[in-house]
Amino acid sequence: MNVSVDIGAGLVVRNPVLMASGTIGHGAEYAGLFDLSKIGGVVTKTITRHPRAGNPPPRTAETPSGMLNSIGLTNPGLEAFIEEKIPALEKLDTARIVSIAGTSSEEFAEMADTLCQRGGFDALEINISSPNMKDGGMLFGCREEASWEVTAAVKAVATVPVLVKLTPNVTDITAIATAVADGGADGIAMINTLLGMAINVESRRPILGNITGGLSGPAIKPVALALIWKVAQAVDIPIVGMGGLTTPRDAVEFLIAGATAIQVGTATFVNPTAGPDVLAGLVEWCEQHEIDDVRELIGSLQTS
């Protein structure tokens, strides 16, 4: 059966299962756990222009059906990433997507330009949706004009497809999606984490050092499905869906809702081989339902 899909601007991945940013390091770290060539692609941990130490600990907290994290985009910075991480990344036999975050549209564009001149990867994921980056982060993804500006600035210099990652922490996500599509985005990645917090009732203090963090895991899947379905009605570019996806049936739901591909993230903390496991189950489900092309599922939700 055919499981290849186009996630934007002609970037065809061998199957619709990708590993999400922030949960698979910079890609190569997971090569010893499973054959990365079996999945559609990997998205690196978000890179910023300068190194970031991240937020104060504690940085994670378990929640019912999920987890909170306030890592704070810890990363070595652009120059070190190019020197130390890309050489290993470019050797991977799968689609390689580099996630970047900046503090201004100009910085986003400068980073994109520098990376594209270096090469060694297949696409950019523009993170305008991190809830843990005080100097910018989610603020770009909460305003239509800012979302458009960042997208347009990156597209002006990028030589690879550009996917823009959206936050669910907005009033109208379709307006933001339309803005980035108008800015030239080749695809949309959604959703990033929901803003949340946890409290130690004995000390009456927040459990996370950053007070709030991003909620991920199965608890947010219904939210992700609803927002993907809404955005799929509003834009004509591919959607790479994520948010609480842990099982093959989850993957089927995301595709039916309108996602062209999916990303597996938090599930890898419980099961490091969640990505290939989801893929194997997705293929099995399609075979059982006599579907010979996974694209038949995309956007096939029946509402009447």
N, C-alpha and C positions, 0 to 999 in steps of 0.2 A: 504494500500500500504506500501511497505518497504521504509523507509527513513533513515535507519541506514547506516553508512559508516565507513570504517576503515581509520583513518587518519595517521597511521604509527605503525608498529611493533605490530599489533593486537589490537591497541586501537580503539575499536568500539564505536562511539558516537551514541546516539539514533536518531539524525538527523544532517544534515550538516550545521546547523546555529550555529555559536559560536559568543560570544561577544569579540570584539577586545581589546587588551591591551591599557591602557591609557585612556579608555573611560568608564570603568565600575568599577573604583576603584580597590579593591582587591576581587571583586566578591560579597561578602555578602551585600555590600552597596545597591545593586539593588534589594535585595530580597523583599523589601516592595513595589516595583513598579510592579513587575510581578512575576509569578511562574517560578523560574529559572530551575525547573525540566522539563519545556516544551521545552527548547532549548538544543542544543547539548553540549555546554560547555561554560566556561568563561576563559579568559586569564587575569591574574592579571596585574596591572600596573608594569612596569619593576622595579626590585629590584637590587640594587648595594651592594657591600660588606659593604660600609660605608654609613651613612646617607647623603643625598644630599638636600640642600636647593633649588636647581634649579637655573634657569637663572634670571637675573634682569627683572622687569616688564617694560613696558607692555609685556605680554606673549602670547596674542592672537590677531588676527586681521582678520576681515571678508574680504573675497575676492569674486569676482564673481564666483558663483557656488562652494564655498568652504570656507576654513579657513586656516590661518597660525597659527602655535603654536610653541613657543620656551620655553616650560615648563622646559626642562632641566632635565628630569627624577627625579623630586622631589620624595623622598621616605624615609622611616624611617631607611633604612639599613637592612642588612640580619638578625642580631640578633633580632631586634625589630619585623621584619616581622614574624619570626618564633614564637616568644613569643606572639605577639598581634594579628596577622592576620590569621595564619594557623588554630588555633582552630575553628574559624568561617568558614573558607574556607572548611575544611574537612567535615563539616556537610552538605554542599550543595549536593543536589541530581542531580548532573550533572557532566560532565567531568571538572576537575579542572587543568588548565595548568598554571604553574608559569613561568613568564618571568624574565630572568636575564641578566645583562650586567656587563662586567668586563673590566679591563684596561690591561689585559694580558691573554694569554691562561691558565696560571697557576691559575690566580684568578678565571676565569670562572670555571675551574675544581674544585677548592677548594669550591666554592659556591655550585656547583652541588652536590658534595660529602656531604657537610653539610646538604643540603636540603633533599637529598635522605635518609640519616641516620634518619632524623626527620620523613619523610613521610607525609601523609595527602593530597596528590595530585596525579594526574595521568600522567602528562607529563611535560617536560620542553620546553619552547620556548627560544631559544638562540638569544638574540637581538644583532646582529652584524651590525645593520643598522640605529641606531639613528643619525639624523643629528644635534642633540642638545647636544651631549656629547663630549666636547673638548678633554677629556683625554681618547681617544679610540673611542668608539662609532662606527660611520659609517666607520672609517678607516679599521676596520677588514673586513667589507663586501665589500671593494673596491679592495682587493688584494686576488688573488686565494690562495696563500700559507698561508696567515694569516687566511683566512676562513677555509681552511683545518685543520690548526693547532688547532684552537679553537674547531672545531667540534670533531676532534679526541680526544682531551684532555677531553672534556666533556663526550664523549661516553665511554671512558676508565673507568669512575667512576660511570656513571649514571645507576640506576636500573629501570628507567622508560623511555618511548619513548622520543626521542629528536627531536624537530623541530627547524630548523634554519631560522630566519627571515631575508630576503634579502632586500637590498636597490635598488631602481631603478636608483640611481645616479652613474651609472657605464657605461663603454663603452660596455661591453659584459656581460650581466647578466647570459647567459647560461654557460659561463666559470666559474663564481662563483658558480652557482647551481651545476655544475658537480663536482667542488672541494669539496663542502660540502657533496654531495652524496658519493664521494670517501672517505671522512673522516668518513663515517658511519652514517650520518644523517638518521633518520627514516622518516622524512618528511620535507617539506619546507613550510614556511609561507611567502607570498608575495602579495603585495608590501608594504614596509614602505612608508613614505611620500617623496614627491619630494622637493628638496631644493628650497626655494623661498624667496622673500622679498616684502615689501610694503613700500612706501615712502610718507611722509607728504609733499606735494609740497609747502605749505606755509612756513614751518620751514626748508624745505630741509633736513630733518632728517629722519632716518628710523623709522617706526612706532613701530617695535619690539625693546625691550631693548637689545636683543641679535643680532640685525641687521638682521640676516637671521633666518628662521624657516622652519618647515616642512609643505608643502601644502597637505591638505587632502580634502575629499569631492567629490561631483559629477564631478568636473572638471578633476580629474585624472583617472576616470574610463576607458576611452579609452586606456590610457597608461598601466594600470593594466591588461586589457584584452589582449593586444598585448604581453606583457612580460610573462604572464602566459601561453599563447599559445606557445610561443617560448621555454620556459623552459620545458613544458610538452613534447615537442618533443625530449628533450635532456636527461631527467632523467626518471627513472622508479619508483621513490618513490612518495607518495602522495603529492599534493600541496593543502595548505589551502589558498585560495585566498581572497584578500581584496583590497580596494582602490576605494572609491567613491560609494560603494554599498549602495543603499537606498531603492530599491523596489524589489518585488518578481521577476519581469522580469530581473532585474540586476542579481539576484542570478542564474536564469536560464542561462543567458549569461556566467557567470563565470564558471558554471559547464560544459557547452558545450565547452568552451575554453580549459578546461583541469583540472580545480580545482576539487578536491574530496569533499571539504567542503569550507565554506566561513566564513568570519568574518565581523560583522557589527560594525562600529566604530563611525565616526563623525555623522552619521545619528541620533545617540541617543541624541545628543545635541539639535536637533530639535524635535525629537519624542522619548522619553525615552523607549517606547515599540516597537521601530523599529525592534528589533530582533524577537520577537514572531510574529509581523505583517508580516515580510518577510517570516517566516516559514509558516504561515497560507496561504499566497498567493502562495508560492511555491507548497504546497500540492494541492491547488485548481487548479493551472495551470496544474500540472501533471494529476490530475483527468480529467480535460477537454480534455487533449490530450491522454487519455487512456494509461498513463504510470503507471505501477504498481510497478516499482522499480526505485528510483531516480538515481541509479547507471547507468541506461541506458543513462542518459544524459552526463555523465562524458567523456570529450574528444571526443564528437560526432560531432565536427565541420566538415562540408563538404567544402572542398576547391577546388574541381574539379567536 
